[in-house]
Amino acid sequence: MGIQNVRATRRGFLAGAGLVIGVALAGRNALAGSLIQGAPAGAEGPHKDLNAFVRVAPDGTVTVLSKHIEFGQGPYTGLTTLVAEELDADWSQMRVAAAPADDDLYKNLAFGLQGTGGSTAIANSYEQMRTAGATARAMLVAAAADAWDVPAGEITVEKGRIRHAGKNKEGGFGEFADKAATMDAPSDVKLKDPKDFVLIGKDRHKLDTPEKTNGKAVFTLDVLADDMLIAMVAHPDHFGATVKSFDDAEARKVPGIVDIKAIPQGVAVFAENTFAALKARAALEIEWDLSQAETRSSEEIYADYRSEMANEGLSATNNGDVDSALSGSGITTLEAEMIFPFLAHAPMEPLDAVLIRAEDGSIDCYNGAQFPGQDKAAIADVCGVDPAKVRVNTQLAGGSFGRRAQFGSPYMREAAEAFKASGMARPMKHVWTREDDIRGGFYRPIYVHSIKGAIDKDGNIVGWNHKIVGQSIMKKDGLDETTVEGASDMPYAIENLRVTGYQPQLKVPILWWRSVGHTHTGFAVETFIDELLERAGKDPVEGRLALLKDHPREAGVLKKVAEMASWGSTPTDGRQRGVAVHKSFNTYVAEIAEVSLGDGGMPRVHKVWCAVDCGVAVNPNIITAQMEGGIGYGLGAILFDQITLGDGGGVVQSNFHDYRSLRINEMPEVEVAIIPSEEAPTGVGEPGVPPIGPAVANAWRRLTGQPVRRLPIVSALTA
């Protein structure tokens, strides 16, 4: 593809006590501080910081420091848009770079620490970044007013040009940046009325797209330091197992091996290159202590989860008299058990990190840091370094879907343990393979649902009893909302509703997965409500709308998607349609899927219509892309994906051949409509995922007569 290595020296990042370390960035012209990426955090140079988020260069280019990582979901572009809008900048002068790790200065206002997740990037930054832009604008105007000796109120700013009509004066941001940086920031600035927006609400291509398509974009894998070691860790096949003993005699015979050492996470292999590390790791003979390991199979866990439901459980919702509603005269009941497997995140880029220690003892880390402050703290703790001497240089990341969002940074702790074990004398790249990632845990938990619903003689849904068993992602002793969210707060007007959670402990490490609890509750609620409406003889859309009388935004997206799909018209022969509506992360999404019988008896999804209400649409292009991506990601999971513990508790799957993503030829046509809104913006990275599964399953049931009770669908067809 014509990619060449470019060697550069990052003095602003890596110089310490007179030491300069060479860093190679693999990729055409992949220099830190490229035109799109802007001036990197901590970079030296003549740019001026007007506040923590805005810096201006002499040529007038403006770099926005993004407190949120960019792994394809669009915050680099979205946050830059917010600043540019209030700054009255021209889009061509805008750049973006990752902010440094600082939990106080760059905290996520939804979390209280620096981090990206929960579809909060734009939602928590909407006013903050606009204020940063408006403040920088006011300072530049004040500097121009001082230089021209005119009142600031007479100055206008448009497309990056500062003007005073009376004196016929004009200049760019760069001309006044030095002076502006010395001025006091105003304590209060007025933000624009939405009717005056120029950039917000307009389609705009993502800033990171050109470099990702021409080879310039820098990911952690592209960062290569002089004299760098490659480190890989051999992990146990069973979760909770530890190293009992190991024989590395054969592994040390591999050319290029430098050292092999035990660390808390397994056995670390240090090599001059990746091939040697892989070959030596495979040659290790390790005896694992399984005394504290998870040795049950998935099927045994499902059985134990069913037994849990006999216990009292944790009450999430208990409205009305459910028991009476389910046993009254003239009542028709429906019961269902639904099983949801472990799911891996399977991002395109597995976990990796580069660690480099300078002569002064400071450490630089290069990685796709979703929680950079947590990564910084982990490195400092493991390596015994003052946190002030650790710099996390956040790189672009090839996806996450929750995988990198680990409180306590267990992956970075492993990388730091390996670095410490190496002696920290040489730079080190710590790499996980695809197999490490698929088999490495931190999965979406297994869940088992048991639901019983009641319909009266008039076709009204009068009772709903819902039990959900699964591990607590938040490791809570009490009720974890991620176990029940989307079920305990369902919008449907069902007077007698009870939702109970059960949270057994497993040795399998778990984590949030794209849309978290809504991944399973959205499916369970939307497929079960669809079956109840069918039993009652009601249309899936009209029946839902009658139950959504107090929830206008859910009703709004449902009406819109029904209009888009011409709901009620007859599908093409051999096809059926299914619908689902779900709110997650304060965003409302309804989807209709058109499905036929495909190869091997699997569903073939031809088209998906999607309506989304996410408040103010900062960039409709990104919103549409995230809905499309969420639909594709969720569809692959409900059709094909599961992590299975086999007999004895070992993970069965290992790579994309047996944990596969949706193929491009399997991706349906997707049509997206965004509901106009003046509400505050909400997240779009995750809310497109929950409705696709039940929409497809509901269409499948209408097509075949068979409800989907177990995911993935392929497992039910091959059982």
N, C-alpha and C positions, 0 to 999 in steps of 0.2 A: 504493500500500500504506500510505498515511498516514505515510510516513517524513518527518520534518522535520529540519532542521539545528539543532543545538544548539551554541552557542559557549561555550567555557570557557577559562580561563587556567590553564595547568599551571605554577604558580610553582615547585613542587618540582623539576620537570624542566628548565624552560627559563630560569629566572631566572639571570642572570650579570652581574656588574658593574652591577647596577641595571637591566638590561634585562629587560622582560617581553614575551614574544611571545605573541600570541593564537593559539590553535589551535582550529579548528573540527572537531568530530567528527561526521561525517554519520551520522545514525541517531537514533531517538527516545530522548531522555534518555541519550545515549551519553557519559556523563561518566566520566573516569578515576576509578577507585575506586568503581564501582557496587557494589551490595550483593553481587552474585555474585563480582565480580572482587576485592573486598576492597581493602585499602590497597596501592596500587602501590609497587613498589620505588622507594625514594628519596623517597617522599611525606612531607611534613611532617605533624605532628599528634600527638595525645596517646597514640597506641598505643605499646606497649613491646615491644621485641625481646627475647625470652627466649633465642633462639639464632638462627643464620643462617636457619632455616627457619620459625620460629614467632614471630608477633607477636600481642599481645592488646590489644584496645581497651577503654576504660573500661566499655562496655556489655556486655563479656564475649565479643564476637565474636572469633573466632580466624582470622587470615589465615595461610595456608600459602604460603610463597614457593616456587614450582615452578621447579626448575632445568631442567625440560624444557618445550619449547614444546608448546602445544596446537593441533593442526591436525585434530582430529576423532578421534584415536586414544585419548583418555581419560586422559592422565596427570594433568591437573588434578584429576580426581575420584579417581583411584587413589592419588596421593600424599597428597591430603587425607584420604582414608580411613585410610591408614596412620598418619598423625599423630593423627587423631581417636580411633582405636582405643586407642592407648597413653595418650593424654591423658584418656581417659574423658570426652570431650566429647559434647554433644548435637549431632546432625548439623545441626540448624537453625542453630547458631551458627557453622558453618564457612564460611570464604570462601577464595579462592585468588587469587594474583596472580603475575605473572612475576617471577622473580628477576632481579637486574641481571647484566650481563655480568661474570663473574669466573671465569676458568679454574681458579683455585686453590680458591676457596671452594665453587664450585658445579660442580665437575668431575663428569663421568660417570665413575663408578668403573671402568667397563669400557674407557673410552677414555683417561682421563688428562687430558681437557680437557672444557670445558662443551659439551655437544652431545647431540642426540637422534637416535637411529638404531639400526639393527641390532636392533630390538625389545628394547631394553635398559632402557627407562625404569623399569618396575616391578622388573625383575630386579636392577638395580644399586642400587636405592634401598630395597629391601624392609626391610633391617635399619637402614639409615641414617635413613630417615624415621620408622620406629617408635622408634628411639632418640631422635630429636629430640622426638617427642611425649612419650616417657617422661621425658626430662630436664626438659622444660617442666612436666610434671605434678609432678615431684619439687620443683621450685623453687616452684611455687605452693603446694604442701602445706607446704613449709618456711616460706613467708611467713605462711600461715594459722596454723601452729603457733606462730610467734613472736608474732603478734598476739593469739592466744587463750591463750598461755602454757600450751600442752599439748604432749605428745610427738607428733611427726609420725606415729609408728606407730599412733596412735589415730584418725587422720583418714581418712575415706573420701571417694572422689570417684565420682560417678555422674551421667551425663547433664549434665555441666558444672556441677554443684553440689558444693561442698566442705563437708563436714559433720564435726562432732564431737558424737557422740551424748551423751556424758557431760555436757557443758556446754550442750547444746542450741543449739549455734552452727551457723550455715549462711551461706554466701556464694557469690558467683559469681567466675569467673576475673578479671573486671575489677576487683573490689575489692582484689585482692592483686597485680595485675600490676606496680604501681610498686615495691612492696617486693621482689617476686620478681626483678625485673630487676637489682636491686643485689646479689643473693646469688650466691655461687659455685655454678656448675653442678656437680652430682655427677660424679665421675670414672667411675662405673660405675652403671648402672641395670639392673634386672632387667626383661626383656621378658615379656609375657604368654605363658602356655601357650596354644597354638592352641585348646584345648578351651574356653578362656574368652573367645574372640573374640565381640564383640557386633556389630561392623560389617563386619569382614573376612569374606568369604564370602557376603555377602548382596547380592541384587540392589539396585542403586541407580541412579537416573537420573543422567546426567552433569550436573555443575554448570553447564556452559556451554550446555546445550541450551535453557533458557528464553530467554536473551538472543539466541541465534541464531535463534529462531523469532519473537521479538517486535520485532526490529529494533534492540535495544540493543547488540548485540555490536559491538566495534570491530575492524575489520581495517585494514591499512595504507591501503587505498583510501579509508577513511573519514576519515583524518587530513589536514586541510587547514589550512595555516598562512597567516597574513596575508601578502599580497603575494607569493604563491608562484608560482614558475616551474614549468612542466611540461617535462620533458626526455625526449626519445626519441632513440634512436640508430639510424642506418641501418647494418645489418650486411651483409657480403658474402653472396652466394648460395653461395659455395664455402668450405668449411672450410680455414683456413690462408691465405686471401687477405688482402691488406692494401690500404689506400687508396693509389692511385697519384696521382690528382688528382680534383678535383671542381669542379663549377660550381653555385653556389648562387643565381645571379641570379634565376631564376624563383621559387625557394623563398622568397627574401627579400621578394617582392611579396605574400605571403600576409598578410592582416591578422592582427595578434596575434603575429607573429614578433618575437622579441627579438634573437636571435643564432644563428649557426651556426658550429660549430668542429669541426675534426678532433681525435679522441682516439685512443688506441691501439686501441680496439675498433671504430672506424668513424667516422661523422660524426654529431655530436650536434646536435640541433635544440632550441632553447630558445624556449618560447612562453608566452603568457599563459593558454592553455587547451589542452585535449587535442585539440580539433578542429583548431586551427591547427597544432599540432605534427604531427599525422597528415598534414594536407594539404601542409605544407611538406616533410616528409620524402619524400613521394611525388613531389614536384617536383624533388628533387635529381637531378643528373646526375653519376654517380660512375664513374670508371674504376678498376677493381680490378686489382691486380697478382696474377696467378695462378701466379707462378713457384714458389711454395712450397705451393700449394693441393692438396687432394685432388681429382683429376679423374677417378677411376675410378667406374664405375657399381657398384651393388650386385652385379649379376651378374658383373662383372669381379673384384670382391673375393671372391665365393664361389669363382670359378675359381682365384684365387691361393691361397685358403685350402686348397683341395684339394691344390694342389701342395706346400704346406707339410708335408703329412703324409708326404711322401717323406723328410723330414729326421728326425734323431734325436729331437728333442723333449725335453721336460722330464718326467722320471719322477715321477709322483704316487703310484702304487701298482704293485707288481710282486711278486705272490705266486704261488708254485708254478711250474709249467712250462706257460705258456700256449700256446706254439707246439706242444708235443706234444699238449696237450689238444685243440687245434683240428684236428689232423691225424691223430688216432688211428683205428684200425680201428673200424668200426661207428658212427662219429660222424656225426650230422646237424648241419649248420651253417646259420646264418641270418646274413645281412648286411644292414645298413641304413645309409643316409646320411640325416642329419637337418639341416635348415637353419632357423636362427632369425634373424629380421631385426633391424635396429635398432628400438628402441622408445622413444618419447617418454613422459615421465611424465604429461603432460596434466592437471595439477591444475586444479581449478576456478578458483583465483585465480592468474593469472600473476605473475611476479616484479615487485615494486615496492618503493620505499623513499622516505622523506622525510628530507631532511638539512637541518639548521638550524644556523647558526653564531651564537653569542652575541657580545656586545661584548668579552668577555674572551678570545675565540678558541676557546672550547670548542665542541664540536659534538655535537648531539643527532641520533640516528638512530632513526627509527621504522620497523620492518620485522618481518616474520615470520621471526625469526632462529632457524634450526635449529642453527647454531654461532655463538652471539653473540660469543664471545671472538674467533673468527676474523674476524667482521665488524668488530669493534672495531679489531683490529690492521690490517685492510686500510684502513679509513678513516684511521687515524692515519698509516700509511705513505704513502698517496697524497696526503693533504692536508697532510703535514708537521706534524702535531699530536702533542703528547705523548699517548700512549694514556690517561693518567690524565685527560685533558680530553675524552675521547670517551665519551658515554653511549649505549648501545644499549638502547632501550625496546622490548622484545619484544611484538609484537602477536599476537592470534589470527591464524592463517593458514588459508587455504582449501585445505588439502591440500598434499602434497609428494611422497610416494611415493619419496623419495630426491632430488628435484629441488633442494631447498634445502640439502642436506647436502654442500656443496662445500668440501673442504679448501683453504685459501688464499682462499676467498670470491671467485671470479672475477666473479660478478654484482655483489657489493658493490664490488669494485675498479672495475668499469665505472661504477657509480653515483657513486663518489667521484671518478673521473676527470672525469665530466661536471660534478659539483659544482665541482671545482677550476677547470675550464675556464670555468664561468659567472662566476667571480670570487668566489663564496661570499658575495656581499653580500646576496642574497635567499634565503629558503628555497626548496628545490627538491624536487619530486617526480619521481623517475625511474621510468618505467613501461615495461614490456614488454607488447605486445599478445599475443593468442592466437597470431597468426602468428609473432611473434618467438619465442615459446616452442616451438612445434611445429618450427620451422625452426632453432632455436638450438643444436642439439647437446646434449651431455651426455646422450647416449642410453644405454640398455642396449645393450651391444655386439652386433654380428653374431657368430654362432657357427656353425660347421659341425662336426658330429659324424660319426664313422665308427665303427660297432660291428660286431663279429663275435662270435657266440656259438656254443657247441657243446653238443649233447645226446647222451648216450650211449644205448646200446640199451635201457637200463632207464628212460629218460625223465628222467635226472638232468642238470641243467645243470652241466657240468664245466669249461667254459672261457668266458672273456669278455675280449675285447680292445677297448679303448675309446680312441679318439683324439678330442681336443677342440681346436679352433682358435678363438682369439678374443683380442682385446686384453686387456692387463692393466689392470684398473680401478685397481689400487693402484700402477701404473707401476713394477712390479718387474722387475729383470733376471732374477732367478730365478723359480721357480714362484709364481704368484699363486693362492692358495687359492680365490679367487672364480671362477677358470676351471674348477676341478675339484670343488669342494665338492658333496656330494650324489652324486657318482659315485665318487670315490676312496675314500670312507668309507661306501659303500652297506652296508646291514646284512645283505644276503643271504649265506648260507653257500655261496659259490662258491670252491672251493679254488684254482682257477687264475684269477687276476684281474690284468689289467694296464690301467692308466689312464695316458695320456700327454697332456700339455698342450703347446700351441704358442701363442706369444704375439707375433704380428706387430704392427708399429707402423703406425697410420694417423693421418692428420691430423684425423680426426673426434674431437672431444672426447667422452669417455664418462664414465659415472657409474653408481653402483649404482641399481638399479631395484627396486621392491618385491619383496623376497626374494632379490635379488642373483644369485649363481650358481645358486641353486636354481631360478630361473625356467626354465633350460634343462636342467640336469642332472636335475631331478626328472622333467621330461617324457621325456627320452631314456631314463632308467633304467626308469621305470615302464611306458612303452609297449613297450620292448624285452623286459622280463621277462615282460610279459603275452603277447607273441607267442611267446616261447620256451615258456611254460607251455602255450599252446594247441597248439603243435607236439608237445609231450610228452603231450598228451591229459589235462592236469590242470586242475582247477578254479582260476580266478584267485585266489580267497580261500584255499582249502585249500593250493594250491601255494605261495603266499607264506608262509603260516603254517609250513609245513614248512621253509622256508628262513630263518625268523626265530626258530629255537629258542633262540638266544643273545641275543635282543633282546626282552625281555618287554614293554617299553612300546610298541614298534611293533606287536607282536602284540596287545597289549591294545586299542589303538584300532581295529585291523583287525577284531578279534572283535566289538567294540561296534558298529561301523558296519554290519557284516554282519547283526547282530541287529536293528538299527534298520530296515534296508531289507528284512528278511526275505529275505536272499540265498538263492538256490536256488529261490524261488518264481517262477512264470512272470509276466513283465511283461505289461502291457496289450498287445494286438495292435498291431504296428507299432512297438514300442519295444524297446530293449535297454538293458542296464546295463553300466557299466564301473566299475572300482575302481582306486584308487591309494592308497598310503601313503607318507608322506615325513616325515623329521625335518629341521627347519631351526630355527636359533636355539635349539636345545635343547628345542624343542617338537615333539610328535609328533601328526601329523594324518592321519587316513584319511578318504577321501571316496568315495562312490558316486554316480554321476550316471545319471539315466534320460533317454534321448535318443530322439528320433524324427526322421524326415525332414521338415524344415520348408520354408518358402518359398524358392524359388530353389535347391533342392537342398542348403541349409545345414542343419546340425544344429539341432534345436530341443530345448533342455534343459528338461525339465519339473520335475524335482525333484533336489535334491542332499541327501544325508545326510552329516553330518560329525561325526566323533568327535575330540575334542582332549584331549590330556594336557599341561597346561602347569604342573604343580605346583599349589601353593596357588592357588585361584581367588579373588583379592582381590575382584573384582566380576564375578560370572557374567554380568550384563547386558552389560557392556562386552566380555567375551570372546566372547559370542554375536554381538554386533554386529560385532566385528572379523573373525570367521569369515565372516559373511554378506558383509561388505564385501570381504574378500579374494577370496571366490568370485566376486562380481560383477565385480570389477576384473580378476581373472585370466581370467574367461570372455570378457569383451570383448576382451582382448588376443589370446587364442588363436583366436578366431573372426574378428576383423576387422583387427587393428592391425599396421601395419608402417610404418617410415620407409624410403623407397626413395631411393637416389641414382640419378638418371637418367643418360642419356648425357652425359658431361662432368662428372659429379659433383655436380650441383645437386640440392637436396632437392625431391622431387615434392610431398609433402603440405604442407598449410598451416593447416588448421583442422579443426573437428569434422566437416565434411562429407566429408572424405577421410581423416581419422584419427579414427574415431568411437568413442564409448564405447557400452557396452551400454545399450540403451533400457529403460525401466522395464517395458514389456510383454514384454521378452525375459528379464527376471530370473526365474530359477526359484524355486519354493518351496524354502526351505532349512530343514532340521531339524538342530539342533546338540545334541550331548550332550557334557558336560564330565566327564572321568574324575576321580572324587574322588582326592585325593592330598595327602600331607603333605610332598612334596618342595618345595624352594625354588621360588618362582614363576619362570617363564620367559616369553619374549615371545609376544605374540599379534598384533601389527600386521602381520606378514608371513607367518607359517607357513600361513595359510589359502589362500595363492595357489598354491604349487607343485602340490598334488594335483589341482586342478580340471582343468587342461589334459589330463593323461594319463587321468583318469577319463572325460572326455568322448571323447577320442580312442579309448580302448579300447572304449567303448560304440559309437562310430561304426564301428569295424572289425568288431565283431560284427554290427552292423546291415547294413552295406553290403559287407563283405568287403574293404574298402580301408583299409590302414593309413595313418596320417597321417605323412608324412615331411617336410613343410614347413609352417611356420606363416607367416601365419595360415591357417586352413583355407579361408577364402574365396579365397586366392590359388591354392590347389591346384585348386579347383573351377572357377576362371575361366582357368586357364593354357591 
